[in-house]
Amino acid sequence: MGKYLKRWGLSFQRPDKRAVEQDAEAVRIWREETWPAIRARAKVEDGEVLFADQVGIRSDQVTGRTWGAKGRTPVVRRAGNRFSVNAMSAISTAVGCTSWSSSNTALSGTGALCVAALILTRSGSLDQWPL
């Protein structure tokens, strides 16, 4: 089957993932109107735009299915100790640098604001942001 697909000009690829809920019109407005206005304001005010994101990583082993003898449930041994690390990062559009911070506590509410303030302090932008 692969030979036929290649002949038809197709290749085996990893698909790009997009949210089903994505609104094409909202994306167009962001790209053509909202983002240019933000960028222009930052330039006028000698400011900096930071794009930030947060991620959480856990040490849990994800065990799905595995092969085993019929009637005998396989046992997968794993450590019982689990830990997690949360990280927040920001990329500056002005100078192209990245700042980040990590924590072993949840980054929600006050914790996220503290990490954001740390990132802004490192980037030299904290004085531009009224907290």
MDTraj code that builds the backbone (N, CA, C; nanometers):
import mdtraj as md
import numpy as np

residues = "MET GLY LYS TYR LEU LYS ARG TRP GLY LEU SER PHE GLN ARG PRO ASP LYS ARG ALA VAL GLU GLN ASP ALA GLU ALA VAL ARG ILE TRP ARG GLU GLU THR TRP PRO ALA ILE ARG ALA ARG ALA LYS VAL GLU ASP GLY GLU VAL LEU PHE ALA ASP GLN VAL GLY ILE ARG SER ASP GLN VAL THR GLY ARG THR TRP GLY ALA LYS GLY ARG THR PRO VAL VAL ARG ARG ALA GLY ASN ARG PHE SER VAL ASN ALA MET SER ALA ILE SER THR ALA VAL GLY CYS THR SER TRP SER SER SER ASN THR ALA LEU SER GLY THR GLY ALA LEU CYS VAL ALA ALA LEU ILE LEU THR ARG SER GLY SER LEU ASP GLN TRP PRO LEU".split()
xyz = np.array([
    [0.0814, -0.1184, 0.0000],
    [0.0000, 0.0000, 0.0000],
    [0.0864, 0.1257, 0.0000],
    [0.1981, 0.1204, 0.0752],
    [0.2881, 0.2351, 0.0812],
    [0.3425, 0.2742, -0.0554],
    [0.3721, 0.1748, -0.1392],
    [0.4237, 0.2020, -0.2741],
    [0.3218, 0.2796, -0.3559],
    [0.1959, 0.2402, -0.3470],
    [0.0913, 0.3106, -0.4214],
    [0.0782, 0.4552, -0.3738],
    [0.0806, 0.4715, -0.2417],
    [0.0666, 0.6063, -0.1878],
    [0.1832, 0.6946, -0.2316],
    [0.3057, 0.6394, -0.2336],
    [0.4216, 0.7160, -0.2804],
    [0.4057, 0.7544, -0.4263],
    [0.3578, 0.6625, -0.5076],
    [0.3363, 0.6918, -0.6496],
    [0.2381, 0.8059, -0.6687],
    [0.1428, 0.8166, -0.5783],
    [0.0416, 0.9219, -0.5880],
    [0.0899, 1.0533, -0.5261],
    [0.2187, 1.0587, -0.4897],
    [0.2759, 1.1822, -0.4378],
    [0.2576, 1.2037, -0.2884],
    [0.2173, 1.0995, -0.2166],
    [0.1974, 1.1124, -0.0726],
    [0.3191, 1.0581, 0.0019],
    [0.3394, 1.1069, 0.1228],
    [0.4480, 1.0566, 0.2063],
    [0.3965, 1.0394, 0.3486],
    [0.4613, 0.9523, 0.4244],
    [0.4238, 0.9258, 0.5621],
    [0.4706, 1.0439, 0.6458],
    [0.3783, 1.1114, 0.7145],
    [0.4118, 1.2324, 0.7886],
    [0.3444, 1.2329, 0.9245],
    [0.4006, 1.3102, 1.0137],
    [0.3366, 1.3335, 1.1427],
    [0.2413, 1.4507, 1.1236],
    [0.1140, 1.4345, 1.1530],
    [0.0180, 1.5429, 1.1281],
    [0.0355, 1.6601, 1.2243],
    [0.0018, 1.7785, 1.1782],
    [-0.0014, 1.8979, 1.2616],
    [-0.1292, 1.8912, 1.3431],
    [-0.1192, 1.9186, 1.4721],
    [-0.2373, 1.9101, 1.5585],
    [-0.2960, 2.0486, 1.5790],
    [-0.4240, 2.0606, 1.5546],
    [-0.4944, 2.1875, 1.5749],
    [-0.6216, 2.1608, 1.6534],
    [-0.6550, 2.2546, 1.7384],
    [-0.7753, 2.2401, 1.8206],
    [-0.9003, 2.2428, 1.7334],
    [-0.9902, 2.1526, 1.7622],
    [-1.1173, 2.1478, 1.6900],
    [-1.1929, 2.2788, 1.7111],
    [-1.1749, 2.3374, 1.8297],
    [-1.2477, 2.4588, 1.8644],
    [-1.1875, 2.5850, 1.8027],
    [-1.0749, 2.5737, 1.7327],
    [-1.0079, 2.6915, 1.6786],
    [-1.1018, 2.7693, 1.5864],
    [-1.1057, 2.8994, 1.6079],
    [-1.1906, 2.9881, 1.5296],
    [-1.1017, 3.0611, 1.4293],
    [-1.1126, 3.0247, 1.3020],
    [-1.0269, 3.0821, 1.1977],
    [-1.0400, 3.2342, 1.1899],
    [-1.1603, 3.2845, 1.2097],
    [-1.1812, 3.4306, 1.2038],
    [-1.1124, 3.4997, 1.3210],
    [-1.1186, 3.4403, 1.4399],
    [-1.0508, 3.4982, 1.5566],
    [-0.8991, 3.4974, 1.5361],
    [-0.8463, 3.3922, 1.4754],
    [-0.7027, 3.3851, 1.4465],
    [-0.6640, 3.4953, 1.3474],
    [-0.7460, 3.5141, 1.2449],
    [-0.7190, 3.6195, 1.1459],
    [-0.7187, 3.7575, 1.2113],
    [-0.8167, 3.7839, 1.2969],
    [-0.8234, 3.9136, 1.3655],
    [-0.7004, 3.9341, 1.4530],
    [-0.6587, 3.8281, 1.5239],
    [-0.5387, 3.8385, 1.6083],
    [-0.4163, 3.8741, 1.5244],
    [-0.3966, 3.8015, 1.4157],
    [-0.2781, 3.8229, 1.3325],
    [-0.2782, 3.9577, 1.2620],
    [-0.3926, 3.9993, 1.2114],
    [-0.3991, 4.1196, 1.1279],
    [-0.4298, 4.2479, 1.2040],
    [-0.4952, 4.2371, 1.3210],
    [-0.5348, 4.3583, 1.3923],
    [-0.4779, 4.3670, 1.5334],
    [-0.5053, 4.2653, 1.6155],
    [-0.4684, 4.2710, 1.7564],
    [-0.3173, 4.2733, 1.7768],
    [-0.2453, 4.1779, 1.7182],
    [-0.1000, 4.1701, 1.7384],
    [-0.0284, 4.2933, 1.6831],
    [-0.0600, 4.3419, 1.5620],
    [0.0062, 4.4645, 1.5162],
    [-0.0178, 4.5838, 1.6100],
    [-0.1379, 4.5943, 1.6690],
    [-0.1664, 4.7038, 1.7625],
    [-0.0824, 4.6897, 1.8900],
    [-0.0693, 4.5685, 1.9404],
    [0.0132, 4.5450, 2.0606],
    [0.1585, 4.5791, 2.0314],
    [0.2077, 4.5314, 1.9176],
    [0.3471, 4.5571, 1.8798],
    [0.3737, 4.7061, 1.8634],
    [0.2795, 4.7779, 1.8004],
    [0.2955, 4.9228, 1.7795],
    [0.2956, 4.9966, 1.9129],
    [0.2065, 4.9589, 2.0043],
    [0.2020, 5.0245, 2.1355],
    [0.3307, 5.0015, 2.2132],
    [0.3824, 4.8774, 2.2081],
    [0.5082, 4.8474, 2.2769],
    [0.6212, 4.9322, 2.2208],
    [0.6223, 4.9526, 2.0902],
    [0.7276, 5.0331, 2.0267],
    [0.7167, 5.1793, 2.0693],
    [0.5939, 5.2334, 2.0689],
    [0.5720, 5.3727, 2.1083],
    [0.6117, 5.3959, 2.2537],
    [0.5777, 5.3005, 2.3401],
    [0.6049, 5.3146, 2.4826],
    [0.7417, 5.2595, 2.5222],
    [0.8242, 5.2243, 2.4228],
    [0.9565, 5.1657, 2.4472],
    [0.9435, 5.0448, 2.5407],
    [0.8416, 4.9630, 2.5128],
    [0.8133, 4.8473, 2.5972],
    [0.8597, 4.7178, 2.5341],
    [0.8230, 4.6112, 2.5973],
    [0.8632, 4.4788, 2.5556],
    [0.7428, 4.3855, 2.5699],
    [0.7196, 4.3024, 2.4730],
    [0.6102, 4.2061, 2.4794],
    [0.6694, 4.0695, 2.5116],
    [0.6130, 4.0051, 2.6125],
    [0.6584, 3.8722, 2.6514],
    [0.5444, 3.7736, 2.6295],
    [0.5750, 3.6616, 2.5659],
    [0.4803, 3.5528, 2.5522],
    [0.5188, 3.4480, 2.6556],
    [0.4270, 3.4168, 2.7462],
    [0.4571, 3.3255, 2.8558],
    [0.3742, 3.1988, 2.8444],
    [0.4285, 3.0909, 2.9002],
    [0.3578, 2.9634, 2.9022],
    [0.3995, 2.8879, 3.0275],
    [0.3167, 2.7938, 3.0668],
    [0.3413, 2.7153, 3.1867],
    [0.3269, 2.5674, 3.1531],
    [0.4083, 2.4831, 3.2176],
    [0.4003, 2.3399, 3.1939],
    [0.4231, 2.2670, 3.3261],
    [0.3579, 2.1545, 3.3408],
    [0.3790, 2.0696, 3.4575],
    [0.4232, 1.9318, 3.4110],
    [0.5228, 1.8755, 3.4778],
    [0.5762, 1.7449, 3.4404],
    [0.5737, 1.6563, 3.5644],
    [0.5199, 1.5362, 3.5494],
    [0.5169, 1.4416, 3.6604],
    [0.6021, 1.3200, 3.6275],
    [0.6504, 1.2559, 3.7315],
    [0.7377, 1.1403, 3.7121],
    [0.6600, 1.0095, 3.6988],
    [0.5274, 1.0162, 3.6972],
    [0.4485, 0.8939, 3.6848],
    [0.4820, 0.8215, 3.5555],
    [0.4887, 0.6914, 3.5642],
    [0.5073, 0.6115, 3.4439],
    [0.3699, 0.5841, 3.3858],
    [0.3536, 0.6139, 3.2604],
    [0.2269, 0.5868, 3.1957],
    [0.2332, 0.4465, 3.1381],
    [0.1593, 0.3554, 3.1997],
    [0.1574, 0.2173, 3.1536],
    [0.0236, 0.1921, 3.0880],
    [0.0276, 0.1673, 2.9612],
    [-0.0958, 0.1375, 2.8897],
    [-0.1185, -0.0120, 2.8899],
    [-0.1090, -0.0715, 2.7756],
    [-0.1270, -0.2156, 2.7642],
    [0.0067, -0.2806, 2.7326],
    [0.0166, -0.4067, 2.7662],
    [0.1355, -0.4831, 2.7309],
    [0.0921, -0.6271, 2.7039],
    [0.1810, -0.7051, 2.6489],
    [0.1502, -0.8442, 2.6159],
    [0.1758, -0.9326, 2.7360],
    [0.0965, -1.0368, 2.7498],
    [0.1139, -1.1325, 2.8583],
    [0.0421, -1.2621, 2.8236],
    [0.0733, -1.3666, 2.8982],
    [0.0088, -1.4964, 2.8756],
    [-0.1397, -1.4860, 2.9062],
    [-0.2203, -1.5490, 2.8260],
    [-0.3646, -1.5443, 2.8434],
    [-0.4014, -1.5976, 2.9815],
    [-0.4834, -1.5186, 3.0531],
    [-0.5265, -1.5584, 3.1868],
    [-0.4320, -1.5153, 3.2968],
    [-0.3144, -1.4602, 3.2642],
    [-0.2181, -1.4145, 3.3654],
    [-0.1907, -1.2666, 3.3412],
    [-0.2394, -1.1806, 3.4298],
    [-0.2213, -1.0367, 3.4154],
    [-0.0742, -1.0008, 3.4367],
    [-0.0144, -0.9335, 3.3393],
    [0.1265, -0.8937, 3.3561],
    [0.1405, -0.7883, 3.4670],
    [0.2528, -0.7912, 3.5340],
    [0.2819, -0.6940, 3.6390],
    [0.3988, -0.6096, 3.5932],
    [0.3818, -0.4801, 3.5988],
    [0.4885, -0.3864, 3.5634],
    [0.5368, -0.3229, 3.6930],
    [0.6629, -0.3431, 3.7254],
    [0.7187, -0.2860, 3.8486],
    [0.7628, -0.1432, 3.8212],
    [0.7282, -0.0559, 3.9153],
    [0.7695, 0.0845, 3.9025],
    [0.7850, 0.1435, 4.0411],
    [0.8604, 0.2495, 4.0501],
    [0.8849, 0.3152, 4.1780],
    [0.7566, 0.3809, 4.2283],
    [0.7362, 0.3773, 4.3576],
    [0.6183, 0.4403, 4.4158],
    [0.6385, 0.5882, 4.4429],
    [0.7638, 0.6324, 4.4401],
    [0.7923, 0.7736, 4.4659],
    [0.7630, 0.8548, 4.3407],
    [0.6783, 0.9532, 4.3575],
    [0.6463, 1.0398, 4.2450],
    [0.6839, 1.1824, 4.2820],
    [0.7183, 1.2598, 4.1825],
    [0.7452, 1.4008, 4.2042],
    [0.6975, 1.4771, 4.0821],
    [0.6852, 1.6064, 4.0976],
    [0.6447, 1.6890, 3.9846],
    [0.7277, 1.8166, 3.9831],
    [0.7410, 1.8702, 3.8667],
    [0.8108, 1.9967, 3.8471],
    [0.7218, 2.0832, 3.7598],
    [0.7057, 2.2065, 3.7994],
    [0.6291, 2.3021, 3.7211],
    [0.7241, 2.4099, 3.6729],
    [0.7039, 2.4528, 3.5520],
    [0.7915, 2.5556, 3.4959],
    [0.7081, 2.6595, 3.4230],
    [0.7602, 2.7805, 3.4220],
    [0.6969, 2.8891, 3.3488],
    [0.8079, 2.9590, 3.2728],
    [0.7812, 2.9923, 3.1476],
    [0.8829, 3.0595, 3.0678],
    [0.8197, 3.1726, 2.9895],
    [0.9031, 3.2640, 2.9466],
    [0.8565, 3.3766, 2.8653],
    [0.9609, 3.4073, 2.7600],
    [0.9139, 3.4383, 2.6412],
    [1.0017, 3.4760, 2.5306],
    [0.9765, 3.6221, 2.4990],
    [1.0842, 3.6985, 2.4890],
    [1.0742, 3.8408, 2.4596],
    [1.0761, 3.8640, 2.3094],
    [0.9819, 3.9450, 2.2617],
    [0.9812, 3.9784, 2.1187],
    [1.0803, 4.0892, 2.0885],
    [1.1198, 4.1666, 2.1899],
    [1.2099, 4.2801, 2.1667],
    [1.3530, 4.2346, 2.1412],
    [1.4021, 4.1468, 2.2259],
    [1.5419, 4.1059, 2.2142],
    [1.5577, 3.9578, 2.1845],
    [1.4468, 3.8850, 2.1817],
    [1.4514, 3.7436, 2.1463],
    [1.5089, 3.6530, 2.2527],
    [1.5165, 3.7001, 2.3766],
    [1.5716, 3.6138, 2.4814],
    [1.4590, 3.5421, 2.5546],
    [1.4965, 3.4357, 2.6235],
    [1.4009, 3.3539, 2.6976],
    [1.4356, 3.3581, 2.8448],
    [1.3351, 3.3717, 2.9290],
    [1.3520, 3.3620, 3.0735],
    [1.2617, 3.2510, 3.1221],
    [1.3031, 3.1818, 3.2260],
    [1.2196, 3.0753, 3.2784],
    [1.2480, 3.0552, 3.4257],
    [1.1560, 2.9888, 3.4913],
    [1.1722, 2.9542, 3.6310],
    [1.0971, 2.8246, 3.6553],
    [1.1440, 2.7455, 3.7511],
    [1.0763, 2.6200, 3.7820],
    [1.0494, 2.6127, 3.9317],
    [0.9551, 2.5262, 3.9674],
    [0.9139, 2.5129, 4.1065],
    [0.8590, 2.3727, 4.1273],
    [0.8677, 2.3224, 4.2505],
    [0.8074, 2.1924, 4.2783],
    [0.6709, 2.2085, 4.3449],
    [0.6185, 2.3309, 4.3423],
    [0.4830, 2.3566, 4.3913],
    [0.3966, 2.4013, 4.2744],
    [0.2668, 2.3981, 4.2935],
    [0.1734, 2.4357, 4.1866],
    [0.1901, 2.5827, 4.1490],
    [0.1867, 2.6104, 4.0203],
    [0.1970, 2.7477, 3.9726],
    [0.0577, 2.7986, 3.9379],
    [-0.0209, 2.8230, 4.0417],
    [-0.1537, 2.8782, 4.0185],
    [-0.1708, 2.9974, 4.1113],
    [-0.2495, 3.0927, 4.0695],
    [-0.2764, 3.2095, 4.1525],
    [-0.1509, 3.2858, 4.1885],
    [-0.1261, 3.2992, 4.3180],
    [-0.0126, 3.3770, 4.3680],
    [0.1203, 3.3207, 4.3197],
    [0.1320, 3.1882, 4.3164],
    [0.2566, 3.1262, 4.2709],
    [0.2912, 3.1658, 4.1285],
    [0.1904, 3.1659, 4.0405],
    [0.2141, 3.2046, 3.9009],
    [0.2535, 3.3511, 3.8921],
    [0.1912, 3.4375, 3.9728],
    [0.2267, 3.5799, 3.9717],
    [0.3697, 3.6014, 4.0203],
    [0.4112, 3.5256, 4.1223],
    [0.5492, 3.5378, 4.1725],
    [0.6497, 3.4963, 4.0657],
    [0.6213, 3.3857, 3.9965],
    [0.7118, 3.3407, 3.8902],
    [0.7133, 3.4428, 3.7766],
    [0.5961, 3.4965, 3.7403],
    [0.5897, 3.5982, 3.6345],
    [0.6712, 3.7209, 3.6735],
    [0.6623, 3.7633, 3.7996],
    [0.7407, 3.8781, 3.8467],
    [0.8899, 3.8478, 3.8401],
    [0.9288, 3.7252, 3.8748],
    [1.0695, 3.6861, 3.8666],
    [1.1197, 3.6930, 3.7230],
    [1.0393, 3.6416, 3.6300],
    [1.0770, 3.6441, 3.4888],
    [1.0890, 3.7880, 3.4397],
    [0.9932, 3.8721, 3.4772],
    [0.9977, 4.0124, 3.4368],
    [1.1190, 4.0830, 3.4965],
    [1.1533, 4.0500, 3.6211],
    [1.2706, 4.1095, 3.6845],
    [1.3969, 4.0713, 3.6086],
    [1.4081, 3.9429, 3.5737],
    [1.5264, 3.8960, 3.4998],
    [1.5375, 3.9622, 3.3624],
    [1.4219, 3.9878, 3.2998],
    [1.4268, 4.0460, 3.1658],
    [1.4429, 4.1971, 3.1723],
    [1.4377, 4.2540, 3.2920],
    [1.4512, 4.3986, 3.3062],
    [1.3229, 4.4728, 3.2751],
    [1.2103, 4.4028, 3.2699],
    [1.0842, 4.4644, 3.2307],
    [0.9910, 4.4921, 3.3471],
    [1.0281, 4.4541, 3.4686],
    [0.9356, 4.4658, 3.5804],
    [0.8927, 4.6091, 3.6058],
    [0.9849, 4.7046, 3.5846],
    [0.9503, 4.8446, 3.6109],
    [0.8445, 4.8968, 3.5130],
    [0.8208, 4.8270, 3.4035],
    [0.7216, 4.8701, 3.3040],
    [0.5840, 4.8134, 3.3339],
    [0.5746, 4.7228, 3.4312],
    [0.4478, 4.6556, 3.4579],
    [0.3958, 4.6932, 3.5948],
    [0.2803, 4.7589, 3.6021],
    [0.2223, 4.7858, 3.7348],
    [0.1605, 4.6574, 3.7903],
    [0.2138, 4.6087, 3.9008],
    [0.1612, 4.4846, 3.9606],
    [0.0610, 4.5155, 4.0694],
])
top = md.Topology()
chain = top.add_chain()
for i, resn in enumerate(residues, 1):
    res = top.add_residue(resn, chain, resSeq=i)
    for name in ("N", "CA", "C"):
        top.add_atom(name, md.element.get_by_symbol(name[0]), res)
traj = md.Trajectory(xyz[None], top)
